[in-house]
Amino acid sequence: MPTQLNRMRVGKACVVESFRQARLYVTLAMQGNKEQEVVSWTKNISKKGEFVRKDSTFRNVVTADGSSGFKAEAGRYHLYVSYACPWAHRTLILRKLKGLEKVISYDCVDWLLLSDVGWEFKEHQDTINNCRYLKDIYFKAKPVPVLWDKATKTIVNNESSEIIRMLNSEFNAYCPTVEQSNLDFYPADLRSKIDAINEWIYNDINNGVYKSGFATSQEAYDKAVLQLFKSLDKVRVINYPYNISYGKVYFLRNALTQVEDILSKSRYLMGNQFTEADIRLFATLVRFDMVYHQHFKCNKKRIIDYPNMWNYIREIYQIPGVADTVNMEHIRNHYMQSHTSINPFRIVSIGPDLDFMAPHDRDRFSN
Ligand SMILES: N[C@@H](CCC(=O)N[C@@H](CS)C(=O)NCC(=O)O)C(=O)O
């Protein structure tokens, strides 16, 4: 099914382009993929009231040599993103830091995400396919980010963790400077450690805030929020990601405390090296105090209460180019106006004043 969908082309002509596709449409409709149920989070709740994120559907890759069928070329690929979405945010940061602004174009959807129509293009138009809704690009499904191939008019990939790896390594020939081309956020010698830390940070923090916010039972909420904040009742084993070799370390603490502890001893999650693990964590932490704390009920503590994390976010925010990828208006408006089950009157709260440009102390780790 994903492969057929992947071949699917956009626009009206594509919808009924062939009998096979029309048949696929009917099949999907019969499976319950009705037009009215466009936004997936409304359908992703288990019987226990837990939010269960579905795997992304489109998983092709762009390669520098074109061996995958999608060759890295300047001007060929396009990103569909939302400034509000932490997953899409990762891709914008990579595009910026690698200097790929002229190589990969992008369009941003409006911040409002309604369950019947999904993401919509409003002030920012869809400059490639001229669609009004992101679902028209997908034909049926809907999340951002989307990596679109203008040449074959196909979705290449819609999984942010994979898109950022493509931007990291496959477009180096098109980076404007040698420094940008040499920038490697997933270096070979750190890959297993990055994978290990990504895994628990994804489960407990990146997706943990959603599991807390979208829970529809007290039990599901307690489980997610405890994982995020309170002491874990199980022992966790991970590879300690410091330069100093501690080998395997047993952790009894919660995810945010663990991160705070790591960042009290090293500048980044991987010691002195800024990697994709930091970019992925940043996209969640930068939204935390503004939306997750109140809107998703992750309110035991704020990030500003953790001195190391708070300084760490400010350092990343101040890396040239990163601030351009953070749009707080979209972030606030999106969460508070789109999730009507959480915030029925869609009132956008005033939010704390956060000064991401205030000086940080992370230079204390410089050699
Ligand atoms: N695993 C995906 C998650 C993407 C995702 O859930 N995006 C949200 C926005 S934050 C979305 O578009 N949700 C609407 C939907 O799923 O219909 C990734 O990392 O790329």
The ligand as an ORCA input file, in Angstrom:
! r2SCAN-3c Opt
* xyz 0 1
  N       7.047     10.670     12.981
  C       6.722     11.842     12.329
  C       5.717     12.639     13.142
  C       5.139     13.801     12.372
  C       3.883     14.389     13.057
  O       3.245     13.771     13.916
  N       3.510     15.641     12.693
  C       2.329     16.270     13.267
  C       2.562     17.732     13.557
  S       3.473     18.011     15.012
  C       1.214     16.270     12.255
  O       1.390     16.708     11.136
  N       0.041     15.810     12.685
  C      -1.136     15.799     11.888
  C      -1.529     14.414     11.514
  O      -0.863     13.461     11.900
  O      -2.508     14.306     10.812
  C       8.018     12.609     12.072
  O       8.853     12.699     12.974
  O       8.192     13.090     10.965
*
